[in-house]
Amino acid sequence: MNHSHNQPRSRHNGAVSQTLRETYTALKPLIVLVGPTAIGKSRVAVDVAKSLNAEILTADSTQVYRGMNIGTDTPSETERQRVPHRLINLVEPDEPFNAGEFRRHATREIMRLHERGRLPFVVGGSGLYVRALLRGLWDSPPVDRSLRRSLEQELRLRGGESMYQELSRVDPETARRLHPRDSVKVLRALEVYRQTGVPLSRAHRESRERAAPFHALVLGLTMDRAELYRRIDDRVDVELAKGLVVETRTLLAKGYSRDLVSMKSLGYRQMAGYLEGEYSFDEAVRRLQRDTRHFAKRQMTWFRKEPGLRWVVVQPEESSQSVARRLMTMIEPFLDDLRRDGSRGVSRPTSDVNINERPDGRRGYADDASETTG
């Protein structure tokens, strides 16, 4: 069946001109799509990327591992044939990979695409990876163990309230966002100040200012919590039907330890426990569904704190093509304004509050009352 009439349309297809390459190289546009696991980001992203002649850069801390396709829901061959996907299958399960590595890989891909006059489209649910790309990472000084011991001794002698008051004097901005009883973070902030003479808040701010100067439009998908949890349960069933247990057994047989970061990720951790005889298959499934719901909740908590993110509420029976068309109504003006203004730093204003973009065009505040126990 031909569904081409359902695809979102774009005015930005066609041959890549020299002007477009120069515009992208100068203004460094970047579209970012985030959201919780199982909400359908991948399918929507393919539809949007096709409309924009874009390539997808995957911001997923588990899809970087080779041989872990089912549990990480790595894009299928069909999806990758429709639209190029980058930053997946980069390392072996026992190789280290972190947000800094992701930022270096992603920045290279973005520069390559801009030079070719193509739009980078970052899609994923790893909030730290997205934040590292957009706002940079602070190159913190190494831990001074002698200073750390000294601060811990002061904490025992002076008490937490006195240490917090000191932080309030030297770095009031950091103190305001920390709980007075969070002694670990209070001591770390004081440690940085005593080591460098620079308040931690200023160090973070300067790090963000040095970050890659991408001109980004950040969009997020959200939906009713009960519907999302239903999709999570369905996702687990699909992964099991595809062979998640076999994939986990294969990884263990290859010698990959359960203690590896990769093997502690959702799906593999629970199935490894079952394979090792720690609990039944039904219990493994229950744990995987529960842990995935908890993970989705943490993702939403993280993304709600991201400044300027514009939310799109996905309706229960809404197709990926419909969601993609609504995203395009925000992406098109962003790109048009960039081309028209011809200078970095000018775009349609975005709101720091959670705004729902609904199919009927109405707007309202997003439901923040979803923070319940999974």
C-alpha positions in Angstrom: 0.0 0.0 0.0 1.3 3.4 -0.9 1.3 5.8 2.1 3.3 8.6 0.5 0.3 10.9 0.8 0.7 10.6 4.6 4.3 11.7 4.7 5.0 15.2 6.1 6.1 17.5 3.4 9.0 19.9 3.4 10.0 22.9 1.4 13.6 22.1 2.0 14.1 19.0 -0.2 15.9 19.1 -3.5 19.4 19.6 -4.7 21.9 21.0 -2.2 23.0 24.4 -3.3 26.3 26.2 -2.4 24.2 28.8 -0.6 22.7 26.1 1.6 26.1 24.6 2.5 27.3 28.1 3.4 24.3 28.8 5.5 24.6 25.5 7.4 28.3 25.9 7.9 27.9 29.5 9.2 24.8 29.0 11.4 25.2 25.4 12.5 21.5 24.5 12.7 20.6 21.4 14.7 17.3 19.7 15.3 17.0 17.6 18.5 14.2 15.2 19.4 14.0 13.7 22.8 11.5 11.8 24.9 11.1 8.7 27.1 11.7 5.2 26.0 8.9 3.4 24.0 7.2 6.7 23.0 8.0 6.1 19.3 10.8 8.6 18.7 12.5 6.3 16.1 9.5 6.0 13.8 8.6 9.7 14.0 12.3 10.6 13.5 12.5 8.6 10.2 9.4 10.4 8.9 10.8 13.8 9.8 14.3 13.1 8.5 12.9 12.0 5.2 11.1 15.4 4.9 14.2 17.4 5.8 16.8 15.4 3.8 18.5 14.9 7.2 20.6 12.2 8.7 19.8 10.9 12.2 22.5 11.1 14.9 21.4 8.7 17.7 21.8 10.0 21.2 21.4 6.7 23.0 24.0 5.5 25.6 23.2 1.8 24.9 22.9 1.7 21.1 26.6 2.6 20.8 27.4 -1.1 21.7 27.7 -3.7 19.0 25.8 -7.0 19.3 23.2 -5.5 21.6 20.5 -4.7 19.1 17.3 -6.2 20.6 17.5 -4.9 24.1 18.6 -1.4 23.0 15.9 -1.2 20.2 18.6 -0.3 17.7 16.9 1.0 14.5 16.1 -1.8 12.1 17.8 -2.3 8.7 14.6 -1.0 7.0 14.7 2.2 9.0 18.4 2.7 8.3 17.8 2.1 4.6 15.2 4.8 4.6 17.4 7.3 6.5 21.1 7.1 7.4 21.6 6.6 11.2 24.9 7.5 12.8 26.5 6.9 16.2 25.2 3.4 16.6 27.3 0.2 16.9 30.5 2.2 17.7 32.2 0.0 20.4 32.2 -3.5 21.8 30.2 -4.1 25.0 33.4 -4.2 27.1 34.8 -1.0 25.7 34.4 2.3 27.7 32.1 5.0 26.2 30.8 8.1 27.9 29.2 11.5 27.2 32.5 13.1 26.3 33.1 10.4 23.6 29.6 10.9 22.3 30.1 14.6 22.0 33.3 14.2 20.0 31.7 11.7 17.7 28.6 13.7 17.3 30.4 17.0 16.7 32.4 15.4 13.8 29.3 14.1 12.2 27.5 17.4 12.6 30.4 19.3 10.9 30.5 16.7 8.1 26.8 17.2 7.5 26.9 20.9 7.6 29.7 21.0 5.0 27.5 18.8 2.7 24.5 21.1 3.2 22.6 18.5 5.1 20.7 18.9 8.3 21.8 16.9 11.4 18.9 15.5 13.4 19.8 14.3 16.9 17.3 11.8 18.3 17.4 9.9 21.6 16.6 9.5 25.2 20.0 9.9 26.9 19.6 13.3 28.5 23.3 13.6 29.5 24.4 12.9 25.9 22.1 15.6 24.6 23.2 18.1 27.3 26.8 17.4 26.7 26.4 18.1 23.0 24.4 21.3 23.4 26.0 22.8 26.5 29.4 21.1 26.7 31.1 19.3 29.5 33.0 20.9 32.4 36.6 19.8 32.5 36.7 19.5 36.3 40.0 19.5 38.2 41.2 16.1 39.4 40.2 15.1 42.9 42.7 16.3 45.5 42.4 13.5 48.1 44.3 15.4 50.7 41.9 18.4 50.3 39.0 16.0 50.3 40.0 14.4 53.6 40.5 17.9 55.1 37.0 19.0 54.0 35.5 15.8 55.4 37.3 16.4 58.7 35.9 20.0 58.7 32.4 18.6 58.1 32.7 16.4 61.2 34.0 19.2 63.3 31.9 22.2 62.0 28.8 20.4 60.9 26.9 20.5 57.6 25.1 23.9 58.2 28.4 25.7 58.7 29.9 24.2 55.5 26.8 25.2 53.6 27.0 28.7 54.9 30.6 28.9 53.7 29.5 27.8 50.2 26.7 30.4 50.3 29.4 33.1 50.8 31.8 31.9 48.1 29.3 30.5 45.5 25.8 31.6 46.3 24.5 30.4 42.9 25.5 26.8 43.5 24.4 27.0 47.1 20.9 28.0 46.0 20.4 24.9 43.9 21.8 22.5 46.5 20.0 21.2 49.6 21.8 22.2 52.7 22.0 18.6 53.8 23.5 17.4 50.5 27.0 17.2 52.1 28.6 15.3 49.1 27.8 18.1 46.6 28.4 20.9 49.1 31.9 19.5 49.8 32.6 19.0 46.1 31.7 22.6 45.4 33.9 23.9 48.2 36.7 21.6 47.0 36.6 23.1 43.5 36.6 26.6 44.9 39.5 26.0 47.2 41.4 24.2 44.4 40.9 26.8 41.7 39.6 29.9 43.3 36.7 29.8 40.9 33.1 29.2 42.0 31.6 26.0 40.6 28.7 27.9 39.1 31.1 30.2 37.1 33.1 27.2 35.9 30.0 25.5 34.6 28.8 28.8 33.0 32.1 29.3 31.2 32.1 25.7 30.0 28.7 26.2 28.5 29.9 29.3 26.7 32.8 27.3 25.2 30.4 24.6 24.0 29.9 24.0 20.3 27.9 27.0 19.0 25.0 25.0 17.5 21.8 26.8 16.8 19.5 24.2 18.1 15.7 23.6 18.1 15.0 21.1 20.9 11.7 19.2 20.7 10.3 16.6 23.1 7.6 13.9 22.9 5.4 13.2 25.8 2.1 11.4 26.4 -0.3 10.2 29.0 1.6 8.2 31.6 -0.8 5.2 31.5 -0.5 5.0 27.7 3.3 5.2 27.9 3.4 2.4 30.4 1.2 0.3 28.1 3.7 0.9 25.3 6.5 -0.1 27.5 4.9 -3.4 28.4 4.3 -4.0 24.7 7.9 -3.1 23.9 9.1 -5.7 26.4 6.9 -8.3 24.7 8.3 -7.5 21.3 11.9 -7.6 22.5 11.3 -11.0 24.1 9.6 -12.3 20.9 12.6 -11.1 18.9 15.0 -13.1 21.0 16.2 -10.9 23.9 17.0 -14.0 26.0 19.0 -15.5 23.3 20.9 -12.3 22.7 21.7 -12.0 26.4 22.8 -15.7 26.5 25.1 -15.1 23.5 26.7 -12.0 25.1 27.4 -14.0 28.4 28.8 -16.9 26.4 31.2 -14.5 24.7 32.6 -13.7 28.1 31.0 -10.3 28.7 30.6 -9.8 32.4 27.4 -8.9 34.1 29.3 -6.1 35.8 30.0 -4.2 32.6 28.1 -1.0 32.2 26.6 -2.3 28.9 25.4 -5.5 30.5 23.7 -3.6 33.3 21.4 -1.8 30.9 17.7 -2.5 30.6 16.9 -6.0 29.3 20.3 -7.6 29.7 20.5 -7.1 33.4 17.1 -8.7 34.0 17.6 -11.5 31.5 21.0 -12.3 32.9 19.6 -12.8 36.3 17.1 -15.2 34.9 19.7 -17.1 32.9 21.9 -17.4 36.1 18.9 -18.9 37.9 18.4 -16.1 40.3 14.7 -15.9 39.6 12.0 -17.2 37.1 11.4 -16.0 33.6 8.1 -14.4 34.7 9.9 -12.5 37.4 12.5 -11.3 34.9 9.8 -9.9 32.7 8.1 -8.2 35.6 11.4 -6.6 36.6 12.1 -5.5 33.1 8.7 -3.8 32.8 9.0 -2.2 36.2 12.5 -1.0 35.7 11.7 0.4 32.2 8.8 2.4 33.7 11.1 3.8 36.3 13.7 4.7 33.7 11.0 6.5 31.6 10.0 8.5 34.7 13.6 9.5 35.3 14.0 10.5 31.6 11.0 12.8 31.9 12.2 14.3 35.1 15.6 15.1 33.4 14.1 16.5 30.2 11.6 18.8 32.1 14.6 20.6 33.5 16.1 21.4 30.0 15.7 25.0 29.1 13.8 25.9 25.9 12.5 22.4 25.2 9.2 22.5 23.3 6.9 19.6 24.1 4.6 17.7 21.7 1.9 15.6 23.3 1.4 12.3 21.4 -2.2 11.1 21.4 -2.9 7.3 22.2 -3.9 6.3 18.6 -1.9 8.9 16.7 0.3 7.7 13.9 4.0 8.5 13.6 3.2 10.4 10.4 0.7 12.7 12.2 3.3 13.4 14.9 5.9 14.1 12.3 3.7 16.6 10.6 3.1 18.5 13.8 6.9 18.6 14.5 7.4 20.0 11.0 5.2 22.9 11.8 7.8 23.9 14.4 10.9 22.9 12.4 10.0 24.7 9.2 9.7 28.2 10.8 12.9 27.6 12.7 14.8 26.9 9.5 13.1 29.6 7.5 14.1 32.2 10.2 17.7 31.0 10.2 17.9 31.4 6.4 16.2 34.8 6.4 18.1 36.3 9.3 21.4 35.0 8.0 23.1 35.3 11.3 23.8 33.1 14.3 21.7 33.4 17.4 18.4 34.5 15.9 15.4 32.2 16.1 11.8 32.0 17.1 11.6 32.3 20.9 11.0 29.1 22.8 9.4 28.8 26.2 11.0 27.3 29.3 7.7 26.1 30.5 6.2 22.8 29.4 3.9 23.6 26.5 1.7 21.0 24.9 1.4 21.1 21.1 -1.9 19.3 20.5 -3.3 18.0 17.2 -6.1 20.5 17.4 -3.7 23.4 17.7 -4.7 24.3 21.3 -2.1 24.9 23.9 -1.9 24.2 27.6 0.5 23.5 30.4 1.9 20.0 30.4 0.9 17.6 33.2 3.7 17.7 35.7 1.8 15.4 38.0 3.3 12.2 36.6 5.9 11.7 39.2 4.5 8.7 41.0 6.1 5.4 41.9 6.3 3.0 39.0 
